[in-house]
Amino acid sequence: MEKFDLVPLLDYIDPAMLDYNGWVQVGMALKHEGYSVDDWDTWSQRDSARYHDGECERKWNGFDDDGQIVTGATITKMAKDGGWTSAHSKENQQTMGWDDAVEAEERYTPTIDKDYKLLDTSYMDGEEIKPPEVWNPAKQITDFLKAVFDPGDIVGFVINAYAHEKDGNVKYVPGDQGIYTWSAGEIEDALRRSGGDVGAVLGDPDPKAGAWCRLNPLDGNGVKNDNVAEFKYALVESDSIPVSLQHEIYRKLELPIAALTYTGGKSLHAIVKVDATSYPQYKERVDYLYSVLDKNGMRIDKQNKNPSRLTRMPGFQRGEKKQFLVATHIGKTDWEEWHEYIEDMNDNLPEIENLEGLFDKPIELAPELISGILRQGHKLLLAGPSKAGKSFALINLVLSIANGRAWMGFPCQQGRVLYVNLELDGRSAKQRFVDITDALGYDHKNIVNVDIWNLRGKSTPMDKLTPKLIRRAKDMGYIAIVIDPIYKVLTGDENSAKDMADFVNQFDKVATELDCAVIYAHHHSKGAQGGKSSIDRSSGSGVFARDPDAILDLTELSVDEAHYDKHAAEMACVEMYKTIATFRPDYLKEITPGDMTSKDRMGHHVMVAIHRAVSGYEQIMQDNAKRVREAEEKAYTQTAWRLSAVLREFASPKPRNFWFDYPIHREDDSLADISLDDGYKKNGRSWKEAMNEANEKKSKKVADEFEQAFRNLDFDGTGGPVLVDDLVKALDISDRAIYRRIKKSEKFVVSRGEVWLKSPEKNNNDSKD
């Protein structure tokens, strides 16, 4: 049996589009199948930017079939992805004419979660087409070529045809491959030189048949899909509805049509701009185009999918009618503009409502998930710096909702919660749930209300995760979904308002589709936060501050020695209370609230209670003293935090203060007297002093970098001139930034795009561009 040749398949694989691993796999497959290193080297040279002489041979000699084996199937798969189809495929086993459509293998399924129905054809009368008042075949052809092709594009056209009779009906089909070596410019020139004699230039077709033209530019070597030079256009045709209705649909859908031709039969041929850069992208866009048209009343002829398809050429007679150009360059400018238009039109937005009857009955608001803070179906952002315990607080919230208990002092509605864990090892995450449950003192029966989705190492950008999350969470009855942490799924530039708006819109989709609250955490920007409002502390774009319905912000408090001493005493008192509760619970009635703040009084209670009625007194007292010391030591290592809220639905509550007593936050009202603005100290400086010093350092660094770049470009050391454009490249900043830095500097002056080092002589002639 003759060996299948893999070398022709390499024409369908662009080495410039492969990563390093893909390039190596092609080489390994070629060696495994018995090809030479020259075959790999010749193909690799197509990627001139990355090709290095001798590299293929060095890699080739290192390939070892005893290790990883890559077979020719890898090359076949890559070639199929690039548009190659096997001659033995099912579609090619049928008897086919040279112009019969070859259906591309389905790699792309058009979006199915949107309706895309924008038009109601039952209310459309159609838009009549008008034939040209003066019949000028040469002008029809020339206008068509100018609209569709560039002058250098190779055009394939067919003039001759043969009659095909079926069931008593005669249909004229193209007779052969036609001519495919002339450029559009050459045809236009020939028509001009001949005085518009179409027959002398292109030939005289059978007036019963008409003429055809290839849809896309060719390479001059043939007329198959392989010979398509650029995937510019797709052909749209339907003969199931009247021509006038086709015309109206094309125009109302704003299709980016390069040329619209009446075929002389039952249809219009629309040459639609798809502007694809590859065959796979071409197939994807044609599928999308046909899907939209199908939703809007057009039963599209699916045989027209292949990029080398023939379309009717205007300027020719077809039976009793003429093939003529209806319009050129109508609708949207290009594919991208049209695609955006269709997606915007299909926005699935609700209808506009009139407020008549607004006061007839009370409005039923979404239930409060966190009392006074967040409603079901809304979004909450927990913001704070590193080490604030944000993840611990979120797990605490999950458990509080599952148990219907208060979280950070705010009552929670009970219900089912999903925790999307993007950071922790699955077992570590579960252990954290155990530790926090025990620290909160919750029983274990309501843990059934908690689901966890462990995605560490599996996380994807939020726009890709959203549909998967919605699909899995559908019908699960979650009243809240917690996503932790969001930096793992962050897409785009954190400081870009547009990118972050797109990002947080994914949370809206989850909340809307699942009718649940979406809760997530985000980190603070760098630097001191004391002088900022809580809404401004999150890092990145202001979108993070404007988007959530509720923002809860954790800001660290600067705790002085007196507060730490008081906290240590209270923690010591708690340990002594536990000792009494364990051995003399009947004695607890003797303890007053005031006693719980005094280490001395609680020490006395322990001594009296245990001494009176407990054997093993000395050991118990020793154990108690050890726990008290450990509690005091732990107290001095804990951090203090203020939780403040900015809310859309509710009045903002009074800030609450907490110690982060690992693994939970414990409220402590005694911290309320610490001021964020005045109390923040770092190395003896206020936050304002620290911020000013940081800004001064940053300005000096920028000025030093600018001066160094200038001196590097001032080759002769004369103080200039140095071109602004050269500084732009050296510093990788905009020209506007260059001018701003010069304006702030006392050392430089700019004039007519040139920068000079100031000198006494030049100071009197300072100017700006």
C-alpha positions in Angstrom: 0.0 0.0 0.0 1.4 3.4 -1.0 2.5 5.5 2.0 0.4 8.6 2.7 2.6 11.7 2.0 2.6 14.2 4.9 4.7 16.9 3.2 1.8 18.5 1.3 -0.1 18.8 4.6 2.6 21.1 5.9 1.2 23.7 3.6 -1.8 23.9 5.9 0.3 24.5 9.0 1.9 27.9 9.6 5.0 27.5 11.8 4.6 31.2 12.8 1.3 30.4 14.4 2.7 27.5 16.6 4.4 27.8 20.0 7.7 26.1 20.5 6.2 22.8 21.6 4.0 22.6 18.5 7.0 23.3 16.3 9.0 20.5 18.0 6.1 18.1 17.6 6.0 18.5 13.9 9.7 17.7 13.7 9.3 14.6 15.9 6.4 13.4 13.8 8.3 13.8 10.6 11.3 11.8 12.0 9.0 9.1 13.4 7.4 8.7 10.0 10.7 8.4 8.1 11.0 11.9 6.6 14.3 13.8 6.5 15.4 16.8 8.5 15.4 18.8 5.3 11.6 18.5 5.1 11.3 20.0 8.6 14.0 22.6 7.9 12.3 23.8 4.7 8.9 24.1 6.4 10.5 25.9 9.4 12.0 28.6 7.2 8.5 30.0 6.6 8.7 31.5 10.1 11.6 33.8 9.1 11.3 35.7 12.4 12.2 32.7 14.6 14.1 30.5 12.1 17.8 29.9 13.0 20.1 28.0 10.6 21.2 24.6 12.0 18.6 24.6 14.8 16.4 22.0 13.2 19.4 19.6 12.7 20.5 20.0 16.3 17.0 19.2 17.6 16.5 16.4 15.1 19.5 14.5 16.3 18.1 14.7 19.9 14.8 13.1 19.0 14.6 9.6 20.4 11.8 7.2 19.5 12.5 5.2 22.6 11.2 8.2 24.6 8.2 10.4 23.7 6.6 9.3 20.4 4.8 11.7 18.2 3.2 10.3 15.0 2.0 11.6 11.7 -1.5 11.8 13.2 -0.3 15.0 15.0 0.5 16.6 11.6 -2.8 15.4 10.2 -4.7 17.0 13.1 -2.8 20.3 12.7 -3.5 20.3 8.9 -7.2 19.7 9.4 -7.3 22.6 11.9 -5.7 24.7 9.1 -8.3 23.8 6.5 -7.1 20.6 4.9 -9.7 17.9 4.1 -8.9 14.3 3.3 -9.6 13.0 -0.2 -11.0 9.9 1.6 -13.4 11.8 3.8 -17.1 11.0 3.5 -17.9 14.2 1.8 -15.3 13.5 -0.9 -16.5 9.9 -1.6 -19.5 11.2 -3.4 -19.5 12.1 -7.2 -19.1 15.8 -7.2 -18.9 18.5 -9.9 -15.8 20.8 -9.8 -17.9 23.6 -8.3 -19.9 21.6 -5.8 -19.6 22.9 -2.3 -17.4 21.0 0.1 -18.8 21.4 3.6 -16.1 22.4 6.1 -15.9 20.1 9.1 -17.7 21.6 12.0 -15.3 23.0 14.5 -17.4 25.9 15.7 -20.9 25.9 17.1 -22.6 29.4 16.8 -23.6 30.9 20.1 -26.9 29.2 21.2 -27.6 31.1 24.4 -28.8 34.1 22.4 -31.8 34.4 20.1 -30.4 36.8 17.6 -33.8 37.4 16.2 -33.8 41.2 15.5 -36.4 41.3 12.7 -40.1 40.2 12.4 -40.5 39.5 8.7 -44.3 39.2 9.1 -44.3 43.0 9.3 -42.0 43.6 6.4 -43.3 44.4 2.8 -39.9 44.0 1.1 -37.8 46.5 -0.7 -37.9 46.4 -4.4 -34.8 46.4 -6.5 -34.4 48.6 -9.6 -32.5 47.5 -12.7 -30.1 50.1 -14.2 -31.8 52.6 -16.4 -29.0 52.4 -19.0 -27.6 48.9 -19.6 -23.8 49.1 -19.7 -22.3 45.6 -19.1 -18.7 46.8 -19.0 -19.5 49.4 -16.3 -21.4 46.7 -14.3 -18.4 44.4 -14.4 -15.9 47.2 -13.6 -18.0 48.5 -10.7 -18.3 45.0 -9.3 -14.6 44.3 -9.5 -13.7 47.6 -7.9 -16.1 46.9 -5.0 -14.9 43.4 -4.3 -11.3 43.2 -5.3 -8.1 45.1 -5.1 -6.4 45.8 -8.5 -3.7 43.1 -7.8 -6.2 40.4 -6.7 -6.4 37.4 -8.9 -10.0 36.9 -10.1 -11.4 33.6 -11.2 -14.3 33.8 -13.6 -16.3 31.4 -15.7 -18.2 32.3 -18.9 -19.1 28.9 -20.5 -21.8 26.6 -19.1 -23.7 23.4 -19.9 -27.3 22.5 -19.5 -28.3 20.0 -16.8 -31.8 18.6 -17.1 -33.6 17.1 -14.2 -37.3 16.4 -13.9 -38.0 18.3 -17.1 -36.3 21.4 -15.8 -33.1 22.8 -17.4 -30.4 24.3 -15.2 -27.3 25.8 -16.4 -24.1 25.1 -14.4 -20.5 26.3 -15.0 -18.8 24.2 -17.6 -15.2 24.1 -16.4 -12.8 25.9 -14.1 -12.7 29.0 -16.2 -9.9 31.6 -16.1 -8.0 32.2 -12.9 -4.8 34.0 -13.8 -6.0 37.6 -14.4 -6.0 40.3 -11.9 -8.9 42.6 -11.3 -6.8 45.5 -12.6 -5.9 43.7 -15.8 -9.6 42.9 -16.5 -10.5 46.6 -15.9 -7.7 47.8 -18.2 -8.7 45.3 -20.9 -12.3 46.5 -20.8 -11.2 50.1 -21.0 -8.9 49.5 -24.0 -11.6 47.5 -25.8 -14.1 50.3 -25.5 -16.3 48.2 -23.2 -16.4 45.1 -25.5 -17.1 42.4 -22.9 -17.1 39.6 -25.4 -13.7 40.6 -26.7 -12.2 40.5 -23.2 -14.0 37.8 -21.3 -15.7 35.9 -24.0 -19.3 35.5 -25.0 -21.4 33.3 -22.7 -24.6 31.5 -23.4 -27.2 34.2 -22.9 -29.4 31.6 -21.3 -26.8 30.8 -18.6 -25.1 34.0 -17.5 -21.6 34.2 -16.0 -19.9 33.6 -12.7 -17.0 34.9 -10.6 -15.1 33.4 -7.7 -16.0 34.9 -4.3 -12.5 35.5 -3.0 -9.1 36.3 -4.5 -7.1 33.3 -5.8 -3.4 32.5 -5.9 -3.4 32.0 -9.7 -2.8 28.2 -9.4 -6.3 26.8 -9.3 -9.8 27.4 -8.0 -10.1 25.1 -5.0 -10.3 26.2 -1.4 -6.6 25.6 -1.2 -6.1 28.3 -3.8 -7.9 31.0 -2.0 -5.4 33.8 -1.2 -7.5 35.8 1.2 -10.6 34.9 3.2 -12.3 38.2 2.7 -15.9 37.3 1.8 -18.8 34.9 2.4 -21.6 34.3 -0.1 -25.2 34.7 1.2 -28.0 33.4 -1.0 -31.6 32.3 -0.4 -34.4 31.6 -2.9 -37.0 30.6 -0.3 -38.4 34.1 0.1 -39.1 36.9 -2.5 -36.2 38.9 -3.8 -37.7 42.1 -2.3 -37.8 40.6 1.1 -34.3 39.4 0.8 -33.3 42.9 -0.1 -35.0 44.4 3.0 -33.5 41.9 5.4 -30.0 42.4 4.1 -30.3 46.2 4.6 -32.1 46.1 7.9 -29.6 43.7 9.4 -26.9 46.1 8.3 -24.9 43.3 6.7 -21.4 44.5 5.7 -22.0 43.9 2.0 -19.3 44.7 -0.5 -21.5 43.9 -3.5 -25.2 42.9 -3.9 -26.0 41.3 -7.2 -29.4 40.3 -8.7 -28.8 36.8 -10.2 -31.5 37.0 -12.9 -33.4 34.3 -11.0 -35.0 33.9 -7.6 -32.3 35.4 -5.4 -29.8 38.1 -4.6 -26.1 37.3 -4.1 -24.7 39.2 -1.1 -20.9 39.2 -0.9 -20.5 39.8 2.8 -17.2 41.0 4.4 -16.0 38.5 6.9 -12.3 39.7 7.0 -11.0 36.3 8.3 -7.3 35.8 8.8 -7.4 32.0 8.5 -9.6 29.2 7.2 -10.8 28.2 10.8 -11.7 31.7 11.5 -13.5 31.9 8.1 -15.6 28.9 9.0 -16.4 30.3 12.4 -17.6 33.6 11.1 -19.6 32.1 8.2 -21.4 29.9 10.8 -22.1 32.9 12.9 -23.4 34.9 9.9 -25.6 32.1 8.7 -27.0 31.6 12.2 -28.0 35.2 12.5 -29.6 35.2 9.0 -31.5 32.0 9.8 -32.9 33.5 13.0 -34.2 36.4 10.9 -36.2 34.7 8.3 -33.5 33.7 5.7 -33.2 30.1 4.8 -29.6 30.2 3.6 -28.2 27.9 0.9 -25.6 26.1 3.0 -23.7 24.9 -0.1 -22.2 28.4 -0.3 -20.0 28.0 2.7 -16.7 27.2 0.9 -14.5 30.3 0.3 -13.9 29.4 -3.4 -17.6 29.4 -4.2 -18.9 31.0 -7.4 -21.2 34.0 -7.3 -23.1 35.5 -10.2 -21.2 38.3 -12.0 -23.2 41.3 -13.0 -23.2 42.6 -16.6 -24.5 39.5 -18.3 -27.8 38.2 -19.7 -29.4 35.2 -18.1 -32.4 34.1 -20.0 -35.0 36.8 -20.2 -33.4 38.8 -17.3 -30.1 40.5 -16.6 -27.6 39.9 -13.8 -27.0 43.4 -12.4 -25.4 45.2 -9.5 -28.0 46.3 -7.0 -25.6 48.1 -4.6 -22.1 48.2 -3.4 -20.6 48.9 0.1 -23.8 49.0 2.1 -24.4 48.2 5.8 -21.7 48.3 8.3 -18.1 49.0 7.3 -16.6 45.7 8.2 -17.1 42.5 10.1 -16.0 43.8 13.5 -18.4 46.7 13.4 -21.3 44.5 12.2 -20.6 41.8 14.9 -20.6 44.4 17.6 -23.8 45.9 16.2 -25.5 42.5 16.3 -24.4 41.7 19.8 -25.5 45.1 21.0 -28.9 44.7 19.3 -29.3 41.3 20.9 -28.7 42.6 24.3 -31.5 40.7 26.0 -32.4 43.9 27.9 -35.8 44.2 29.6 -38.5 46.4 28.1 -39.0 50.0 29.2 -41.7 50.2 31.9 -44.2 52.9 32.7 -44.7 53.6 36.4 -48.4 53.9 36.3 -49.8 52.0 39.3 -46.5 52.3 41.2 -48.2 53.3 44.4 -51.1 50.8 44.2 -49.3 48.1 46.2 -46.1 47.8 48.2 -43.0 46.9 46.3 -41.6 43.5 47.3 -37.8 43.9 47.6 -35.3 41.1 47.4 -34.9 39.5 50.8 -32.0 40.7 53.0 -29.2 38.1 52.9 -27.1 40.0 55.4 -29.4 42.2 57.5 -28.9 45.9 56.7 -26.0 45.1 54.3 -26.9 43.0 51.3 -29.9 41.7 49.5 -30.2 38.3 47.7 -29.2 38.8 44.0 -26.9 41.7 44.8 -23.1 42.0 45.0 -20.7 42.5 47.9 -17.1 43.4 47.9 -14.9 42.8 50.9 -11.8 44.9 50.6 -8.7 44.9 52.7 -4.9 44.6 52.6 -2.8 41.5 52.8 -3.0 39.7 56.1 -6.4 41.2 57.0 -7.9 37.7 57.0 -10.2 38.3 54.1 -10.5 34.7 53.1 -11.1 33.7 56.8 -13.8 36.3 57.0 -15.4 35.0 53.8 -15.5 31.4 55.0 -16.9 32.8 58.3 -19.7 34.4 56.2 -20.3 31.2 54.3 -20.8 29.3 57.6 -22.9 32.1 59.1 -25.3 32.0 56.2 -25.4 28.2 56.2 -26.3 28.3 59.9 -28.5 31.4 59.8 -26.2 33.1 62.4 -24.7 36.6 62.6 -21.5 37.5 60.8 -19.3 40.3 62.1 -22.3 41.3 64.1 -24.8 41.4 61.2 -27.6 38.8 61.2 -27.7 36.5 58.1 -30.5 34.7 56.4 -30.1 30.9 56.4 -29.6 29.1 53.1 -27.4 27.2 50.8 -24.0 28.7 49.8 -21.3 27.8 47.2 -17.7 28.7 48.0 -15.5 28.9 44.9 -12.0 28.1 46.1 -9.4 29.4 43.6 -6.3 29.5 45.9 -6.2 26.8 48.5 -5.4 23.1 48.2 -8.7 21.3 48.5 -7.8 19.6 51.8 -6.4 22.8 53.3 -9.7 24.6 52.4 -11.7 21.9 54.2 -9.5 22.1 57.2 -10.0 25.9 57.3 -13.8 25.3 57.4 -13.3 22.9 60.3 -11.2 25.3 62.3 -13.5 28.3 61.8 -16.6 26.2 62.6 -15.0 25.1 65.9 -13.9 28.7 66.7 -17.4 30.0 66.1 -18.9 27.2 68.2 -21.3 26.1 65.5 -22.6 22.5 65.5 -22.0 20.4 62.4 -25.5 19.7 61.2 -25.8 22.7 58.9 -22.6 22.1 57.0 -24.9 20.3 54.5 -25.8 23.8 53.3 -22.2 24.5 52.1 -20.8 23.3 48.7 -17.2 23.9 47.7 -15.8 24.1 44.2 -12.0 23.6 44.4 -10.4 25.1 41.3 -6.8 25.6 42.4 -4.7 25.0 39.3 -7.8 24.8 37.2 -9.0 28.4 37.3 -9.7 30.3 34.1 -10.4 33.9 33.3 -13.8 35.0 34.7 -15.4 35.4 31.3 -14.7 31.8 30.6 -15.5 30.6 34.1 -18.9 32.4 34.3 -20.9 30.1 31.9 -19.3 27.0 33.5 -20.3 28.3 36.9 -23.8 29.1 35.9 -24.2 25.7 34.3 -23.1 23.9 37.4 -24.9 26.0 39.9 -28.2 26.1 38.0 -31.1 24.7 40.0 -28.9 24.2 43.1 -30.8 26.7 45.1 -27.8 28.8 46.2 -28.7 32.1 47.9 -25.0 33.2 47.8 -21.8 32.4 45.8 -18.5 33.4 47.3 -15.5 33.7 44.8 -12.2 33.7 46.6 -9.8 35.3 45.6 -10.7 37.2 42.4 -7.1 38.0 41.3 -7.0 34.3 40.1 -9.7 35.0 37.6 -9.0 38.7 36.9 -9.0 39.6 33.2 -7.5 42.7 31.6 -5.7 45.6 33.2 -6.7 46.2 36.8 -6.3 50.0 36.3 -8.4 50.1 33.1 -12.0 51.2 33.7 -13.2 49.4 30.5 -11.4 46.1 31.3 -12.6 46.1 34.9 -16.2 47.0 33.8 -16.1 43.9 31.5 -14.7 41.9 34.4 -17.3 42.8 37.1 -20.1 42.4 34.5 -19.5 38.7 34.8 -20.6 38.9 38.5 -23.8 40.5 37.3 -24.4 37.6 34.9 -23.9 35.1 37.7 -26.2 37.0 40.1 -28.9 37.5 37.5 -28.9 34.0 36.1 -28.8 32.3 39.5 -30.8 34.8 41.5 -28.1 34.7 44.2 -25.7 37.1 45.9 -22.2 37.2 44.6 -19.6 37.9 47.2 -15.9 38.4 46.6 -12.8 40.0 48.1 -10.3 42.5 46.6 -7.0 43.9 47.9 -6.1 47.5 48.9 -3.9 49.7 46.8 -0.3 50.1 48.1 0.5 52.7 50.8 -1.3 54.1 53.8 -5.1 54.0 53.8 -5.9 56.1 56.8 -6.7 59.3 54.9 -8.9 57.6 52.3 -12.5 56.9 52.4 -13.4 53.2 52.4 -14.7 53.4 48.9 -11.3 54.5 47.5 -9.1 52.0 49.2 -9.4 49.1 46.7 -6.6 48.7 44.2 -7.0 49.5 40.6 -9.8 51.1 38.7 -12.6 53.0 40.4 -15.0 50.5 38.9 -14.3 48.3 41.9 -15.7 51.1 44.1 -18.7 51.9 42.0 -19.9 48.4 40.9 -20.8 46.5 44.1 -24.1 47.1 45.9 -22.2 46.8 49.2 -18.5 47.5 50.0 -17.2 46.3 53.4 -13.7 47.5 54.0 -11.2 46.2 56.6 -8.6 48.8 57.5 -5.8 48.1 60.0 -5.7 50.1 63.2 -2.6 51.4 64.8 -2.8 50.0 68.3 -0.9 51.6 71.2 0.5 49.9 74.3 -2.5 50.7 76.4 -5.0 49.0 74.0 -2.7 45.9 73.8 -2.5 45.7 77.6 -6.3 45.9 77.9 -6.7 43.3 75.2 -4.2 40.9 76.8 -6.0 41.3 80.2 -9.4 40.4 78.6 -8.0 37.4 76.8 -6.4 36.2 80.1 -9.8 36.7 81.8 -11.5 34.5 79.2 -9.0 31.7 79.9 -9.7 31.9 83.6 -13.4 31.9 83.0 -13.0 28.7 81.0 -11.1 27.1 83.9 -13.9 27.9 86.3 -16.6 26.7 83.8 -14.8 23.4 83.4 -14.3 22.6 87.1 -16.8 24.8 89.0 -19.7 25.8 86.7 -21.8 26.4 89.8 -19.5 29.2 90.7 -20.0 31.2 87.5 -22.9 33.1 89.0 -20.4 34.9 91.3 -18.7 36.5 88.3 -19.9 40.0 87.1 -19.3 41.6 83.7 -16.9 44.0 85.3 -14.8 41.1 86.6 -14.2 39.9 83.0 -12.1 43.0 82.4 -9.9 42.6 85.5 -7.1 40.1 85.5 -6.7 40.5 89.3 -10.4 39.9 90.1 -10.6 36.9 87.8 -7.4 35.5 89.3 -9.0 35.7 92.7 -12.2 34.0 91.5 -10.1 31.1 90.1 -8.2 30.6 93.3 -11.3 30.7 95.5 -13.4 28.5 93.2 -10.8 25.8 92.5 -9.4 25.7 96.1 -12.8 25.1 97.7 -14.0 22.0 96.0 -11.6 20.5 93.5 -8.9 17.9 94.0 -5.7 18.3 92.2 -5.7 22.0 92.9 -2.1 22.7 92.3 -2.0 21.0 88.8 -5.2 22.8 87.7 -3.7 26.2 88.8 -0.5 25.5 87.0 -2.4 24.6 83.8 -4.5 27.7 84.2 -1.4 29.9 84.6 0.1 28.4 81.4 -3.0 29.1 79.3 -3.2 32.6 80.7 0.4 33.3 79.7 -0.2 31.9 76.2 -3.3 34.0 75.8 -1.5 37.2 76.8 1.4 36.4 74.4 -1.1 35.8 71.6 -2.9 39.0 72.3 0.2 41.1 71.7 0.7 39.4 68.2 -2.8 40.0 67.0 -3.8 42.8 64.6 -6.8 45.1 65.0 -9.2 46.1 62.2 -12.0 48.5 61.5 -14.9 47.3 59.3 -16.7 50.1 57.6 -19.4 49.9 55.0 -20.5 51.8 51.9 -24.0 50.6 50.8 -26.3 51.2 47.9 -29.5 49.8 49.4 -29.1 50.7 53.1 -27.8 53.5 55.3 -24.2 52.8 56.2 -23.9 51.4 59.7 -21.5 52.5 62.3 -18.0 51.1 61.8 -17.2 48.0 63.8 -13.8 47.1 65.3 -12.2 43.6 65.5 -9.2 41.8 66.6 -8.1 39.1 64.2 -7.9 36.2 66.6 -6.9 33.5 64.2 -9.0 32.1 62.5 -11.8 34.5 63.1 -12.4 38.2 63.8 -13.7 39.0 67.3 -15.4 42.3 67.9 -14.1 44.8 70.4 -15.8 48.1 71.0 -12.9 49.4 73.0 -11.0 50.0 69.7 -13.5 52.6 68.6 -11.5 55.5 70.0 -8.6 54.8 67.6 -8.7 57.3 64.7 -7.6 56.2 61.3 -6.7 59.7 60.3 -4.8 60.9 63.3 -3.8 57.6 65.0 -2.0 56.0 62.0 1.7 56.0 62.7 4.5 54.2 60.9 8.0 54.7 62.0 6.9 57.7 64.0 5.2 59.4 61.1 1.6 60.1 60.3 0.1 58.6 57.1 0.2 62.1 55.5 3.8 62.4 56.2 4.5 58.9 54.9 2.5 59.6 51.7 4.2 62.9 51.1 7.6 61.3 51.5 6.7 58.5 49.2 5.5 60.9 46.6 8.7 62.9 46.8 10.8 59.8 46.4 8.7 58.8 43.4 9.1 62.2 41.8 12.8 62.2 42.3 13.1 58.7 40.8 11.1 59.8 37.7 13.3 62.9 37.3 16.5 60.9 37.7 15.4 58.3 35.1 14.6 61.2 32.7 17.9 62.8 33.2 19.8 59.5 32.7 17.9 58.8 29.5 18.8 62.3 28.2 22.4 61.9 29.0 22.5 58.5 27.4 21.2 60.0 24.2 23.4 63.2 24.4 26.3 61.4 22.8 28.7 64.3 22.7 27.8 65.6 26.1 27.1 69.1 24.9 23.7 69.3 26.6 21.6 68.5 23.6 19.6 68.6 21.5 18.0 65.2 22.1 14.8 64.4 20.1 11.6 64.0 22.0 10.9 60.9 19.8 14.1 59.3 21.0 13.2 59.9 24.7 9.8 58.4 24.1 11.4 55.2 22.9 14.1 55.2 25.6 11.6 55.6 28.5 8.7 53.8 26.8 6.2 56.5 27.6 4.1 58.9 25.5 5.3 62.2 24.1 2.8 63.9 26.4 4.5 62.4 29.4 7.8 63.7 28.1 6.5 67.3 27.9 4.9 66.9 31.4 8.3 65.9 32.9 10.1 68.7 31.2 7.5 71.2 32.5 8.1 70.0 36.1 11.9 70.0 35.6 14.2 72.9 36.3 17.0 71.4 34.2 15.5 71.0 30.7 13.8 73.0 28.0 12.0 71.8 24.9 11.6 73.5 21.5 10.3 72.1 18.2 10.6 68.5 19.2 14.1 68.9 20.6 15.1 68.8 24.3 18.1 70.8 25.7 19.8 70.9 29.0 19.2 74.4 30.4 22.0 76.8 30.5 22.0 80.5 31.5 22.0 81.5 27.9 19.0 79.3 27.1 16.9 80.2 30.1 15.8 83.4 28.5 14.6 81.5 25.4 12.5 78.7 27.0 9.6 77.7 24.9 7.2 74.8 24.3 6.1 73.0 21.2 
